[in-house]
Amino acid sequence: MKRILKAAAFAFAALAMTGAANAQSVLNEILDEGVLKVGTTGDWNPMTVRDPATNSYKGFDIDIMTELANDLGVEVEFVPTDWKTLVNGVVAGQYHMTGSASISPARMKVAGFSDSYLAVEIFPFTTADKADKFSGYESINQPGVKVATTLGTTFEKLVRDWFPNADIKVVEAPARGFQEVLAGRADVFITSNIEGSTLSEKFGVVRVPDTGPRAPSLVAMLLPQNDQVWINYVNNWIKLKKAKGFFEGNKEKWGL
């Protein structure tokens, strides 16, 4: 009887090892097909910006993904997505990874993340002509104040948590919360210090007076949760590129 049990245990272990060996990583798929598919929204300046005329992308993320593809020896294909379906695209295998995304507990439930290479802080912004109407976060959290945000972003949840008494206006991508404020249909939007500095330079928006940074967030790439081989590759690639100064150089290029 013991011999039978031992034989069964050995057969089960061999079967499990065979299954593990046959389980193909995304890394193998990328190398076999010669294409790295990256989900990107194209609406987060200066991280990822899509030119609708040419359907091409530029930005901090785009340079990172292009460099990763070069080191893999494959082509890079940028797959259009939006914030509300960003995670689902990774889970469903529509792309092998995403560009930068804030690490959050909700996203970690269903997707994996690479090591972080950037941190952001969140601020409220308004137009210069409305700045004197506000002072501090509580001045925004008032009935009649219109706060705009984009559906499916981490900003949407923060807006609902921070300003429950305000009139929250949620728009769907490709529309953005800041566009509602610029058009005069809303008073305030929130965004990262990264995008905020770009929008300030381009459109003249300003931080709401007497508001400090909130919700410091680490940024990383979204990856398939159960593919440790691919996650390990990307994490070690990030370490290598950090050591060679690639990330710092790219931050300087895009003013981060």
VOTORZA-108126 format. One record per residue (C-alpha): residue number from 0; y, z, x; residue in one letter. Coordinates in steps of 0.001 Angstrom, whole numbers, plus 500000, padded with zeros to 6 digits. Layout:
(site NUM; (Y; Z; X); "A"),
...
//
This chain:
(site 0; (500000; 500000; 500000); "M"),
(site 1; (502413; 500877; 502840); "K"),
(site 2; (501714; 497519; 504455); "R"),
(site 3; (502545; 495743; 501197); "I"),
(site 4; (505809; 497667; 500858); "L"),
(site 5; (506762; 496924; 504466); "K"),
(site 6; (505986; 493239; 503983); "A"),
(site 7; (508077; 493143; 500811); "A"),
(site 8; (510956; 494895; 502558); "A"),
(site 9; (510785; 492431; 505472); "F"),
(site 10; (510735; 489457; 503110); "A"),
(site 11; (513731; 490810; 501193); "F"),
(site 12; (515697; 491362; 504417); "A"),
(site 13; (514843; 487869; 505642); "A"),
(site 14; (515961; 486398; 502315); "L"),
(site 15; (519246; 488326; 502471); "A"),
(site 16; (519884; 487131; 506024); "M"),
(site 17; (519151; 483547; 505024); "T"),
(site 18; (521566; 483815; 502120); "G"),
(site 19; (524282; 485199; 504377); "A"),
(site 20; (523724; 482414; 506875); "A"),
(site 21; (523959; 479784; 504149); "N"),
(site 22; (527131; 481254; 502652); "A"),
(site 23; (529777; 478894; 503944); "Q"),
(site 24; (533178; 480170; 504883); "S"),
(site 25; (536373; 478391; 503929); "V"),
(site 26; (536818; 477940; 507671); "L"),
(site 27; (533761; 475662; 507766); "N"),
(site 28; (535071; 473698; 504799); "E"),
(site 29; (538443; 473179; 506483); "I"),
(site 30; (536845; 471990; 509722); "L"),
(site 31; (534341; 469741; 507932); "D"),
(site 32; (536939; 468093; 505685); "E"),
(site 33; (539731; 468052; 508258); "G"),
(site 34; (542317; 469460; 505850); "V"),
(site 35; (543952; 472871; 505460); "L"),
(site 36; (545161; 473254; 501860); "K"),
(site 37; (548078; 475661; 501464); "V"),
(site 38; (549532; 476793; 498147); "G"),
(site 39; (553325; 477008; 498271); "T"),
(site 40; (556027; 477353; 495631); "T"),
(site 41; (558760; 475424; 497411); "G"),
(site 42; (561478; 477621; 495883); "D"),
(site 43; (561919; 480514; 498337); "W"),
(site 44; (564663; 479599; 500772); "N"),
(site 45; (564345; 479777; 503793); "P"),
(site 46; (560582; 480392; 503572); "M"),
(site 47; (559516; 477301; 501639); "T"),
(site 48; (561855; 474663; 500217); "V"),
(site 49; (560682; 471482; 498499); "R"),
(site 50; (562765; 468314; 498582); "D"),
(site 51; (562083; 466673; 495181); "P"),
(site 52; (563294; 463293; 496421); "A"),
(site 53; (560647; 463057; 499138); "T"),
(site 54; (558169; 465699; 497904); "N"),
(site 55; (558298; 467195; 501387); "S"),
(site 56; (558639; 470839; 502410); "Y"),
(site 57; (560531; 472727; 505065); "K"),
(site 58; (560988; 476386; 505981); "G"),
(site 59; (559602; 479361; 507878); "F"),
(site 60; (556274; 479236; 506009); "D"),
(site 61; (555942; 475500; 506444); "I"),
(site 62; (556304; 475778; 510217); "D"),
(site 63; (553672; 478540; 510313); "I"),
(site 64; (551126; 476603; 508241); "M"),
(site 65; (551746; 473416; 510239); "T"),
(site 66; (551154; 475308; 513489); "E"),
(site 67; (547950; 476856; 512103); "L"),
(site 68; (546661; 473412; 511080); "A"),
(site 69; (547505; 472026; 514515); "N"),
(site 70; (545534; 474787; 516208); "D"),
(site 71; (542611; 474161; 513848); "L"),
(site 72; (542792; 470453; 514707); "G"),
(site 73; (543208; 469429; 511055); "V"),
(site 74; (545862; 468041; 508708); "E"),
(site 75; (547862; 470349; 506454); "V"),
(site 76; (548221; 469636; 502731); "E"),
(site 77; (550810; 471607; 500770); "F"),
(site 78; (549630; 472199; 497214); "V"),
(site 79; (552434; 472843; 494681); "P"),
(site 80; (552069; 476116; 492802); "T"),
(site 81; (554303; 478719; 491174); "D"),
(site 82; (554548; 482481; 491362); "W"),
(site 83; (552627; 483258; 488178); "K"),
(site 84; (549586; 481219; 489327); "T"),
(site 85; (549860; 481799; 493093); "L"),
(site 86; (547002; 484304; 493247); "V"),
(site 87; (544829; 482438; 490734); "N"),
(site 88; (544978; 479332; 492899); "G"),
(site 89; (543427; 481179; 495830); "V"),
(site 90; (540776; 482819; 493632); "V"),
(site 91; (539867; 479487; 492006); "A"),
(site 92; (539691; 477667; 495350); "G"),
(site 93; (542549; 475277; 494621); "Q"),
(site 94; (543830; 475965; 498129); "Y"),
(site 95; (542494; 477820; 501158); "H"),
(site 96; (545468; 480158; 501533); "M"),
(site 97; (549089; 480586; 500566); "T"),
(site 98; (552295; 480912; 502476); "G"),
(site 99; (554115; 484234; 502557); "S"),
(site 100; (553707; 486627; 499636); "A"),
(site 101; (554505; 490309; 499193); "S"),
(site 102; (551498; 492579; 499533); "I"),
(site 103; (550987; 494444; 496273); "S"),
(site 104; (548174; 496580; 494778); "P"),
(site 105; (547819; 494194; 491830); "A"),
(site 106; (547280; 491197; 494107); "R"),
(site 107; (544917; 493154; 496369); "M"),
(site 108; (542556; 493705; 493434); "K"),
(site 109; (541533; 490049; 493383); "V"),
(site 110; (542658; 488450; 496645); "A"),
(site 111; (542686; 489197; 500346); "G"),
(site 112; (545684; 489336; 502658); "F"),
(site 113; (546205; 488471; 506270); "S"),
(site 114; (547863; 490892; 508657); "D"),
(site 115; (551576; 491163; 507950); "S"),
(site 116; (554144; 489422; 510170); "Y"),
(site 117; (557354; 490126; 508237); "L"),
(site 118; (558942; 492861; 506114); "A"),
(site 119; (561540; 492464; 503365); "V"),
(site 120; (563804; 494748; 501347); "E"),
(site 121; (565109; 494118; 497844); "I"),
(site 122; (568745; 494195; 496700); "F"),
(site 123; (570587; 493329; 493470); "P"),
(site 124; (573052; 490446; 493658); "F"),
(site 125; (575803; 489089; 491440); "T"),
(site 126; (578658; 486602; 491674); "T"),
(site 127; (581892; 487611; 493397); "A"),
(site 128; (583903; 487519; 490163); "D"),
(site 129; (581584; 490113; 488547); "K"),
(site 130; (581151; 492444; 491521); "A"),
(site 131; (583883; 494866; 490410); "D"),
(site 132; (582031; 495472; 487130); "K"),
(site 133; (579208; 497264; 488920); "F"),
(site 134; (578781; 500215; 491263); "S"),
(site 135; (575268; 501386; 492045); "G"),
(site 136; (571926; 500748; 490404); "Y"),
(site 137; (572657; 502781; 487273); "E"),
(site 138; (575622; 500545; 486463); "S"),
(site 139; (573148; 497681; 486090); "I"),
(site 140; (570741; 499668; 483949); "N"),
(site 141; (572951; 499478; 480880); "Q"),
(site 142; (572697; 497764; 477474); "P"),
(site 143; (574513; 494466; 477517); "G"),
(site 144; (573991; 493826; 481225); "V"),
(site 145; (571880; 490700; 481613); "K"),
(site 146; (569418; 490804; 484490); "V"),
(site 147; (567603; 487557; 485243); "A"),
(site 148; (564233; 487237; 486974); "T"),
(site 149; (561421; 484726; 487381); "T"),
(site 150; (558103; 485088; 485562); "L"),
(site 151; (555129; 486144; 487682); "G"),
(site 152; (557079; 487295; 490728); "T"),
(site 153; (557018; 490789; 492174); "T"),
(site 154; (560724; 490819; 491278); "F"),
(site 155; (559888; 490659; 487565); "E"),
(site 156; (557996; 493959; 487680); "K"),
(site 157; (560725; 495600; 489746); "L"),
(site 158; (563420; 494479; 487304); "V"),
(site 159; (561472; 495967; 484374); "R"),
(site 160; (560916; 499228; 486282); "D"),
(site 161; (564484; 499594; 487571); "W"),
(site 162; (566508; 498359; 484609); "F"),
(site 163; (564635; 499219; 481368); "P"),
(site 164; (567900; 499627; 479437); "N"),
(site 165; (569355; 496285; 480507); "A"),
(site 166; (568928; 492940; 478772); "D"),
(site 167; (566175; 491356; 480870); "I"),
(site 168; (566016; 487586; 480858); "K"),
(site 169; (562781; 486120; 482234); "V"),
(site 170; (562753; 482452; 483185); "V"),
(site 171; (559759; 480377; 484173); "E"),
(site 172; (559448; 478430; 487430); "A"),
(site 173; (560812; 476073; 488597); "P"),
(site 174; (563813; 477935; 487116); "A"),
(site 175; (564943; 480944; 489116); "R"),
(site 176; (566747; 484137; 488214); "G"),
(site 177; (569615; 483468; 490608); "F"),
(site 178; (570279; 480135; 488892); "Q"),
(site 179; (570869; 481959; 485610); "E"),
(site 180; (573493; 484126; 487301); "V"),
(site 181; (575187; 481170; 488969); "L"),
(site 182; (575310; 479370; 485614); "A"),
(site 183; (576903; 482388; 483937); "G"),
(site 184; (573942; 483051; 481642); "R"),
(site 185; (573146; 486386; 483362); "A"),
(site 186; (574985; 489017; 485378); "D"),
(site 187; (572578; 490224; 488053); "V"),
(site 188; (569399; 489148; 489829); "F"),
(site 189; (567337; 490833; 492532); "I"),
(site 190; (565826; 489230; 495589); "T"),
(site 191; (564858; 489960; 499165); "S"),
(site 192; (567337; 490363; 501966); "N"),
(site 193; (565852; 487135; 503355); "I"),
(site 194; (566652; 484934; 500382); "E"),
(site 195; (569794; 486900; 499569); "G"),
(site 196; (571434; 486064; 502886); "S"),
(site 197; (570717; 482377; 502354); "T"),
(site 198; (572078; 482405; 498805); "L"),
(site 199; (575165; 484319; 499934); "S"),
(site 200; (575908; 481684; 502536); "E"),
(site 201; (575209; 478761; 500198); "K"),
(site 202; (576596; 479966; 496855); "F"),
(site 203; (578773; 482971; 497683); "G"),
(site 204; (576734; 485554; 495761); "V"),
(site 205; (577282; 489155; 496833); "V"),
(site 206; (575288; 492353; 496808); "R"),
(site 207; (576122; 494667; 493941); "V"),
(site 208; (578453; 497329; 495406); "P"),
(site 209; (577013; 500710; 496397); "D"),
(site 210; (573382; 499615; 496211); "T"),
(site 211; (571077; 500228; 499130); "G"),
(site 212; (567782; 498499; 499879); "P"),
(site 213; (564780; 499268; 497705); "R"),
(site 214; (561068; 498454; 497612); "A"),
(site 215; (560441; 497624; 501269); "P"),
(site 216; (557541; 495205; 501219); "S"),
(site 217; (555246; 493708; 503822); "L"),
(site 218; (554725; 489974; 503666); "V"),
(site 219; (551474; 488171; 504474); "A"),
(site 220; (549316; 485194; 503542); "M"),
(site 221; (546984; 485346; 500545); "L"),
(site 222; (543340; 484523; 501325); "L"),
(site 223; (539996; 484515; 499476); "P"),
(site 224; (539006; 488161; 499153); "Q"),
(site 225; (535314; 487828; 500012); "N"),
(site 226; (535635; 485476; 503003); "D"),
(site 227; (535791; 487809; 505984); "Q"),
(site 228; (535128; 485002; 508457); "V"),
(site 229; (538285; 483164; 507368); "W"),
(site 230; (540316; 486377; 507165); "I"),
(site 231; (539239; 487324; 510704); "N"),
(site 232; (540190; 483893; 512021); "Y"),
(site 233; (543667; 484012; 510474); "V"),
(site 234; (544292; 487600; 511610); "N"),
(site 235; (543316; 486847; 515196); "N"),
(site 236; (545443; 483680; 515105); "W"),
(site 237; (548431; 485782; 513994); "I"),
(site 238; (547842; 488243; 516853); "K"),
(site 239; (547625; 485397; 519355); "L"),
(site 240; (550801; 483720; 518075); "K"),
(site 241; (552697; 487021; 518043); "K"),
(site 242; (551731; 487601; 521662); "A"),
(site 243; (553029; 484137; 522578); "K"),
(site 244; (556332; 484681; 520756); "G"),
(site 245; (555767; 482032; 518087); "F"),
(site 246; (556658; 484248; 515136); "F"),
(site 247; (559814; 485624; 516750); "E"),
(site 248; (560913; 482135; 517665); "G"),
(site 249; (560334; 480917; 514111); "N"),
(site 250; (562264; 483872; 512687); "K"),
(site 251; (565201; 483030; 514935); "E"),
(site 252; (565055; 479360; 513910); "K"),
(site 253; (565335; 480234; 510201); "W"),
(site 254; (567756; 483127; 510569); "G"),
(site 255; (565332; 485910; 509635); "L"),
//
